[in-house]
Structures are given as C-alpha cells and as structure tokens.
Amino acid sequence: MYFLNKLNKLKKIYSIVIIFVLFLNTFFFNKLHANSFHISDIEIHEEFGLNFHKTKVFEKAFKAGFIQLISMVTTFENKQKLENTKIATIKSLIDSFEVSDEKFVKDEYIAKFNVNFNKKNTLNFFEKKNIFPSIPNKLDVLMIPILINVNEEKLMIFNDNPFYENWNTVSGNHYLLNYILPNEDIEDRNFLKSNLESLEEYNFFEIINKYEMSNYVINIIYQNNKILKVFSKIQLNGNLKIINQSFKDININKKDSLIQLIKELKNTYEDSWKNLNIINTSIKLPIRVLLYSKENEKIRLFENTLNNLYLVSNYNIISFDSNEVVYKIIYNGSPKKFLSEIKKNNLNIEKDNQNWRIK
C-alpha cells in the first residue's frame, strides 16, 4: 500500500510538471520551427515506477527523433554510419522539443514528442562527417509492380501479385515517396500479357496517363525459383533511371521474406530520390540582396522565405539605412536555383549592378 500511495503521489506531482513543461515548450516551439528540421509524433513508452526519470524518457525521444531525421535526409548507407551517434551530440543539435498526448496506462508512461533539430548545426554536423544530406521533400509516385514467374511464363500484376498486395503495408514516417498503386484493370492486364517479352522496353504511357502522374516506378520482378531479378524504371521530377538488382534465396511466399525485400526496394527508390535533392554544403555561394527598408511586409516575407529554404545555410543583414536593407546570404546551390525558389514564393527579383533587388 505504501508503494502504491507513493507511486500515485509521484504521478500527481509529475502531471503538474508536465503541464508546466507543455506550456513552455509550446511557447517557444513555433518560433524555432521555420529554421529547423521538424520531426513529429515520436511515441515513447516507459515503465513508470520509483526509478522513473524523465531525463531517460527525453533521451529516448531525442534518439528516436534523430534516427527518423537521418532516415529522411540521408541515404541508407550514410544512415548506418550515423546510427550510433552519441546522445550528447544529438542533444547539441536540438533547438526545442514539445511533449503532447501524455498519459499513464497502468504502470506505463506514454507520450508523443515533437523535436526541432537546428538546421544550421545539423548541416554542419553532416558536413564534418563528409555526408551530404538531402532536402526532405515528399513526393507522390505511381507504383506499377509486375511479377513474372519465369518457369510458368505467368504474369501477375494486381491482387494475384504479393508485391501489389503488400507494398504499402511497409510504411513509416521517414519515407519520402508516397506510392499510388493502380486500380485493377482487365484491359491493362491483357495488354501487359500480350507484351510480356518486351516489358522492359515498353514505356507504359497508356497506364501512366490514366492517373495523370509524371512521377512513377515500374517494378518488374522475374521469379526463377528462389532467385529474383528486379528491373526498375524510375522517373522522378523528369529524371529517368534504370536499376537492375538480383536477390538470392528469397521466398516471396513467406511474409517476412517478402516484407524484407520490399523494404530493400523502397530504400533503393528513396536513395534515388534523395540523390536528386542533395544539399551540397561544400557549395557556399554568397549572394547580396537589397530591399527597400520601408517595405516591411516584403522584408517579412523575404525572411520567412529564407528561413524555409533548405539550401540557405545562413543569412544576415550587413547594412541598412532609411533607404534600403542589404542581406548577405550563403546558399548551397546555384544562382539559377536560388532565383527559382525565390520566385516560387511570390517575390520578384532583378539584377541591380552587382546585387539583386527584391521588387
């Protein structure tokens, strides 16, 4: 009874602390979000007893958030290099965190965390490790998985294809590619069967155009006993790539084996997308931009835009007077890319001698 009373008192005291922490975190959280890598809905479970320490819970959340971050912005190979990063280093990259949905279920503490990793510090950390991360852009892609049993000369594309049935059961917040699977269509099935011998050369436009999607993955899997050869035709943002892979001792009739193979294929496609969005921190392009100092709304919009551009590693005001404000920006990309991103945010920019001016 003594133990239970003490445990209940601890719960009440901790609940008061929770409310206070939630208030402080919420107050500061939104201010820091724009210039950070934001990782949300990290769920942590911890046994609640006399040895319960909130520091341990926070560290578990920070570690989980860091693993999700590196899963989103680095290739699979580079992620493996970073997985054992010390908790002290991870903490040094964090701007803020927010706790939500806290509750006690029996003797278990459950909470969700949102963590903001400082963008500048995190990019510097990656650069010291000689790793170029990627912009974590989400993208919808049409996924057409085709399974061909070589021995039986049998084509499976829809519900008779285990890859079609299980592709989206492999999920996670770190995935950037969102796969749209085609609807079952007898016409498509018959057409593909009639072109069985030349599928790798076929452009699939008749199927792709039905979904009005320019981004797609054509996944042709040749099954020969326990040997699988995978031909992938990947088009992402106008970039076409062909990948050939082989897998041995794979039994796709076993769920665990099938799921593991789908994970490996998804990692391959994620890496292809990440390689198209690399933040090359070795490129440090200095850009000077001028604005009229009385245009407060435009200055605010410009700064908000800079805060949300992943390729902007740093910026500051180098001079200002009653007429104009001069910004110096360090950009990890080309001038053409910078101009394109600025224009996308409803800002017009033009050359003014050796500088650029926001009009």
C-alpha positions as CSV (number, residue, x, y, z in Angstrom):
1,M,0.0,0.0,0.0
2,Y,2.9,2.4,0.9
3,F,4.4,1.8,-2.5
4,L,1.1,2.4,-4.4
5,N,0.4,5.6,-2.4
6,K,3.9,6.9,-3.2
7,L,3.5,6.0,-6.8
8,N,0.2,7.8,-7.1
9,K,1.7,10.9,-5.4
10,L,4.6,10.8,-8.0
11,K,2.0,10.6,-10.8
12,K,0.2,13.7,-9.4
13,I,3.4,15.7,-9.0
14,Y,4.7,14.7,-12.4
15,S,1.3,15.6,-14.0
16,I,1.8,19.2,-12.7
17,V,5.3,19.3,-14.0
18,I,4.0,18.0,-17.4
19,I,1.5,20.9,-17.7
20,F,4.3,23.5,-17.0
21,V,6.7,21.9,-19.4
22,L,4.0,21.7,-22.1
23,F,3.3,25.4,-21.7
24,L,6.9,26.4,-22.0
25,N,7.6,24.1,-24.9
26,T,4.6,25.3,-26.9
27,F,5.5,28.9,-26.3
28,F,9.0,28.6,-27.8
29,F,8.3,25.8,-30.3
30,N,6.7,27.7,-33.1
31,K,9.3,30.4,-33.1
32,L,12.1,27.9,-33.8
33,H,10.2,25.7,-36.3
34,A,11.0,27.6,-39.5
35,N,14.7,27.2,-39.3
36,S,14.8,23.6,-38.2
37,F,14.3,20.0,-39.2
38,H,11.0,19.2,-37.6
39,I,10.3,15.6,-36.5
40,S,6.8,15.0,-35.1
41,D,4.7,12.3,-33.3
42,I,7.6,10.4,-31.8
43,E,5.9,7.9,-29.4
44,I,7.8,6.8,-26.3
45,H,6.8,4.1,-23.8
46,E,8.5,3.9,-20.4
47,E,7.7,1.9,-17.3
48,F,6.5,4.3,-14.5
49,G,7.9,3.3,-11.1
50,L,10.1,4.7,-8.4
51,N,13.1,4.6,-10.7
52,F,11.3,6.6,-13.4
53,H,13.4,9.5,-14.7
54,K,12.1,12.0,-17.2
55,T,15.6,12.6,-18.5
56,K,15.7,9.0,-19.7
57,V,12.4,9.5,-21.5
58,F,13.6,12.7,-23.2
59,E,16.8,11.0,-24.3
60,K,14.8,8.1,-25.8
61,A,12.7,10.6,-27.7
62,F,15.7,12.6,-28.9
63,K,17.4,9.4,-30.1
64,A,14.3,8.2,-31.9
65,G,13.8,11.6,-33.5
66,F,17.4,11.7,-34.7
67,I,17.1,8.2,-36.2
68,Q,13.9,9.4,-38.1
69,L,15.7,12.5,-39.2
70,I,18.7,10.7,-40.7
71,S,16.4,8.1,-42.3
72,M,14.7,11.0,-44.1
73,V,17.6,13.1,-45.2
74,T,20.5,10.6,-45.8
75,T,20.9,7.6,-48.0
76,F,20.6,4.1,-46.4
77,E,24.4,3.7,-46.4
78,N,25.0,7.0,-44.7
79,K,22.3,6.4,-42.2
80,Q,24.1,3.3,-41.0
81,K,27.2,5.5,-40.4
82,L,25.3,7.8,-38.1
83,E,23.1,5.4,-36.1
84,N,25.5,5.2,-33.2
85,T,25.8,9.0,-32.7
86,K,26.2,9.7,-29.0
87,I,23.2,11.2,-27.2
88,A,25.3,14.3,-26.1
89,T,25.9,15.1,-29.8
90,I,22.3,14.6,-30.6
91,K,21.3,17.0,-27.8
92,S,23.6,19.6,-29.2
93,L,21.7,19.6,-32.5
94,I,18.3,20.2,-30.9
95,D,16.6,23.7,-30.8
96,S,13.5,22.7,-29.0
97,F,11.1,19.9,-28.2
98,E,7.4,19.6,-27.4
99,V,5.6,17.0,-25.4
100,S,2.0,16.0,-26.3
101,D,-0.6,13.3,-25.5
102,E,1.0,12.3,-22.2
103,K,-0.9,9.6,-20.3
104,F,-0.4,6.8,-17.8
105,V,-1.8,3.4,-18.7
106,K,-1.5,1.2,-15.6
107,D,2.2,1.5,-14.7
108,E,3.3,2.7,-18.1
109,Y,4.1,6.3,-19.2
110,I,3.2,7.1,-22.8
111,A,3.9,10.3,-24.6
112,K,4.4,11.8,-28.0
113,F,7.2,14.2,-28.8
114,N,7.9,16.8,-31.5
115,V,11.6,17.6,-31.9
116,N,13.2,20.5,-33.8
117,F,16.8,20.0,-34.9
118,N,18.7,23.2,-35.7
119,K,19.2,23.2,-39.4
120,K,22.5,25.0,-39.5
121,N,24.1,23.0,-36.7
122,T,22.7,19.7,-38.2
123,L,24.1,20.5,-41.7
124,N,27.5,21.4,-40.2
125,F,27.4,18.1,-38.3
126,F,26.8,16.2,-41.5
127,E,29.5,18.1,-43.3
128,K,32.1,17.2,-40.7
129,K,31.1,13.6,-41.3
130,N,31.6,14.1,-45.0
131,I,27.9,13.4,-45.6
132,F,25.7,15.5,-47.9
133,P,22.1,15.2,-46.7
134,S,19.0,15.8,-48.9
135,I,16.0,18.1,-48.8
136,P,13.2,16.0,-47.2
137,N,10.7,16.6,-49.9
138,K,7.7,14.4,-50.1
139,L,6.6,13.1,-53.5
140,D,3.6,11.1,-54.8
141,V,4.6,8.4,-57.3
142,L,2.7,5.9,-59.3
143,M,3.9,2.4,-58.5
144,I,3.4,-0.4,-61.0
145,P,4.7,-3.7,-59.6
146,I,4.8,-6.7,-62.1
147,L,5.7,-10.2,-61.1
148,I,6.7,-12.7,-63.7
149,N,7.1,-16.4,-63.0
150,V,9.8,-17.3,-65.5
151,N,9.2,-21.1,-65.3
152,E,5.5,-20.8,-65.8
153,E,5.6,-17.7,-68.1
154,K,2.9,-16.3,-65.8
155,L,2.4,-12.5,-65.3
156,M,0.9,-11.2,-62.0
157,I,0.1,-7.5,-61.7
158,F,-2.8,-6.9,-59.3
159,N,-4.4,-8.9,-56.5
160,D,-2.5,-12.1,-57.6
161,N,0.8,-10.2,-57.1
162,P,2.1,-10.3,-53.5
163,F,4.1,-7.1,-54.1
164,Y,1.0,-5.3,-55.1
165,E,-0.9,-6.6,-52.1
166,N,1.8,-5.8,-49.6
167,W,3.7,-2.8,-51.0
168,N,2.0,-0.2,-48.8
169,T,2.0,-2.3,-45.7
170,V,5.6,-1.3,-45.4
171,S,5.3,2.2,-44.1
172,G,7.0,4.7,-41.8
173,N,7.2,8.5,-41.2
174,H,10.7,8.6,-42.6
175,Y,9.6,7.6,-46.2
176,L,9.5,10.5,-48.6
177,L,7.9,8.6,-51.5
178,N,4.2,8.0,-51.3
179,Y,3.2,5.2,-53.6
180,I,-0.1,5.2,-55.5
181,L,-1.0,1.7,-56.8
182,P,-3.0,1.3,-60.0
183,N,-6.6,0.1,-59.9
184,E,-7.2,-3.4,-61.2
185,D,-8.0,-3.2,-64.9
186,I,-8.6,-6.1,-67.2
187,E,-7.5,-4.1,-70.2
188,D,-4.2,-3.3,-68.6
189,R,-3.7,-6.9,-67.6
190,N,-4.4,-8.2,-71.1
191,F,-2.2,-5.6,-72.7
192,L,0.8,-6.4,-70.5
193,K,0.4,-10.1,-71.1
194,S,0.5,-9.5,-74.8
195,N,3.8,-7.6,-74.4
196,L,5.3,-10.0,-71.9
197,E,8.5,-10.4,-74.0
198,S,9.2,-6.6,-74.3
199,L,8.1,-5.1,-71.0
200,E,11.5,-3.6,-70.2
201,E,11.3,-1.6,-73.4
202,Y,7.7,-0.7,-73.1
203,N,7.0,2.9,-71.9
204,F,3.8,2.2,-70.0
205,F,2.3,5.5,-71.0
206,E,-1.1,4.0,-71.7
207,I,-1.4,3.1,-68.0
208,I,0.5,6.1,-66.5
209,N,-1.6,8.7,-68.4
210,K,-4.8,7.3,-66.8
211,Y,-3.5,8.6,-63.4
212,E,-2.2,11.9,-64.7
213,M,1.1,11.4,-62.8
214,S,4.5,12.3,-64.1
215,N,6.4,10.5,-61.4
216,Y,6.4,6.7,-61.4
217,V,8.2,3.5,-60.6
218,I,7.9,0.5,-62.9
219,N,9.0,-2.6,-61.0
220,I,9.4,-5.8,-63.0
221,I,10.3,-8.8,-60.9
222,Y,11.4,-12.0,-62.6
223,Q,11.0,-15.0,-60.3
224,N,13.1,-18.1,-61.0
225,N,12.7,-20.5,-58.0
226,K,14.4,-18.6,-55.1
227,I,16.3,-16.2,-57.4
228,L,14.7,-12.8,-58.1
229,K,15.9,-10.3,-60.7
230,V,14.4,-6.9,-60.3
231,F,14.2,-4.4,-63.2
232,S,13.2,-0.9,-62.0
233,K,12.4,2.1,-64.3
234,I,12.2,5.2,-62.1
235,Q,11.1,8.6,-63.2
236,L,11.2,11.3,-60.6
237,N,10.9,15.0,-61.4
238,G,11.8,14.4,-65.0
239,N,14.9,12.3,-64.2
240,L,14.7,8.7,-65.6
241,K,16.9,6.0,-64.1
242,I,17.1,2.3,-64.7
243,I,18.2,-0.1,-61.9
244,N,18.9,-3.8,-62.1
245,Q,19.1,-5.9,-58.9
246,S,19.4,-9.6,-58.1
247,F,18.3,-11.3,-54.9
248,K,19.1,-14.9,-53.9
249,D,17.3,-17.3,-51.5
250,I,14.2,-15.2,-51.4
251,N,10.9,-17.0,-50.8
252,I,8.2,-14.4,-51.5
253,N,5.5,-16.9,-50.2
254,K,6.9,-16.2,-46.7
255,K,5.6,-12.9,-45.4
256,D,8.8,-12.0,-43.5
257,S,11.0,-12.6,-46.6
258,L,8.6,-10.6,-48.8
259,I,8.4,-7.7,-46.4
260,Q,12.2,-7.5,-46.1
261,L,12.6,-7.5,-49.9
262,I,10.0,-4.7,-50.2
263,K,12.0,-2.7,-47.6
264,E,15.2,-3.1,-49.6
265,L,13.5,-2.0,-52.8
266,K,11.9,1.0,-51.0
267,N,15.4,2.0,-49.7
268,T,16.7,1.9,-53.3
269,Y,14.0,4.2,-54.6
270,E,14.3,6.5,-51.6
271,D,18.0,6.8,-52.2
272,S,17.3,7.7,-55.9
273,W,15.0,10.5,-54.8
274,K,17.4,11.7,-52.1
275,N,20.3,11.9,-54.6
276,L,18.2,14.3,-56.7
277,N,17.8,16.6,-53.7
278,I,21.2,16.7,-52.2
279,I,22.2,19.7,-50.1
280,N,25.8,20.2,-51.2
281,T,27.2,22.1,-48.2
282,S,30.6,22.4,-49.8
283,I,29.0,24.9,-52.2
284,K,28.9,28.2,-50.3
285,L,27.6,30.8,-52.8
286,P,27.5,34.4,-51.3
287,I,24.5,36.4,-52.5
288,R,23.7,40.0,-51.8
289,V,20.1,41.0,-51.9
290,L,18.7,44.5,-51.5
291,L,15.2,45.6,-50.3
292,Y,13.7,49.0,-49.7
293,S,13.7,49.5,-46.0
294,K,10.1,50.9,-45.8
295,E,8.6,47.8,-47.3
296,N,8.1,45.9,-44.0
297,E,5.7,43.2,-45.3
298,K,8.0,42.4,-48.2
299,I,11.0,42.2,-45.8
300,R,9.0,39.9,-43.5
301,L,8.0,37.7,-46.5
302,F,11.6,37.6,-47.7
303,E,13.0,36.5,-44.3
304,N,10.3,33.8,-43.9
305,T,11.2,32.5,-47.3
306,L,14.9,32.3,-46.4
307,N,14.0,30.5,-43.2
308,N,12.2,27.9,-45.1
309,L,14.7,27.3,-47.9
310,Y,16.8,24.2,-47.0
311,L,19.6,25.4,-49.3
312,V,20.0,28.7,-47.4
313,S,22.7,27.8,-44.8
314,N,22.9,31.3,-43.3
315,Y,21.9,34.9,-43.8
316,N,22.4,38.2,-42.1
317,I,21.9,42.0,-42.6
318,I,25.2,43.6,-43.4
319,S,23.9,47.2,-43.7
320,F,20.7,49.2,-43.5
321,D,19.6,52.9,-43.6
322,S,16.4,54.8,-44.3
323,N,16.5,53.8,-47.9
324,E,17.5,50.1,-48.1
325,V,18.4,46.9,-46.3
326,V,21.2,44.7,-47.6
327,Y,21.3,41.0,-46.9
328,K,24.2,38.6,-47.3
329,I,23.0,35.0,-47.9
330,I,25.1,31.9,-48.0
331,Y,23.4,29.5,-50.4
332,N,24.3,25.8,-51.0
333,G,23.3,25.8,-54.7
334,S,23.4,27.6,-58.0
335,P,22.2,31.2,-58.6
336,K,19.6,29.9,-61.0
337,K,18.2,27.6,-58.3
338,F,18.1,30.5,-55.8
339,L,16.2,32.7,-58.3
340,S,13.7,29.9,-59.0
341,E,13.0,29.3,-55.3
342,I,12.5,33.0,-54.6
343,K,10.1,33.4,-57.5
344,K,8.1,30.4,-56.3
345,N,7.4,32.4,-53.1
346,N,5.8,35.4,-54.9
347,L,8.9,37.5,-54.7
348,N,10.2,39.3,-57.8
349,I,14.0,39.7,-58.0
350,E,16.1,41.6,-60.6
351,K,19.8,42.4,-61.1
352,D,20.9,45.8,-59.6
353,N,24.6,46.3,-60.6
354,Q,26.4,43.5,-58.8
355,N,23.5,42.9,-56.4
356,W,20.0,41.5,-56.7
357,R,17.0,43.6,-55.6
358,I,13.6,42.4,-54.5
359,K,11.0,44.5,-56.3
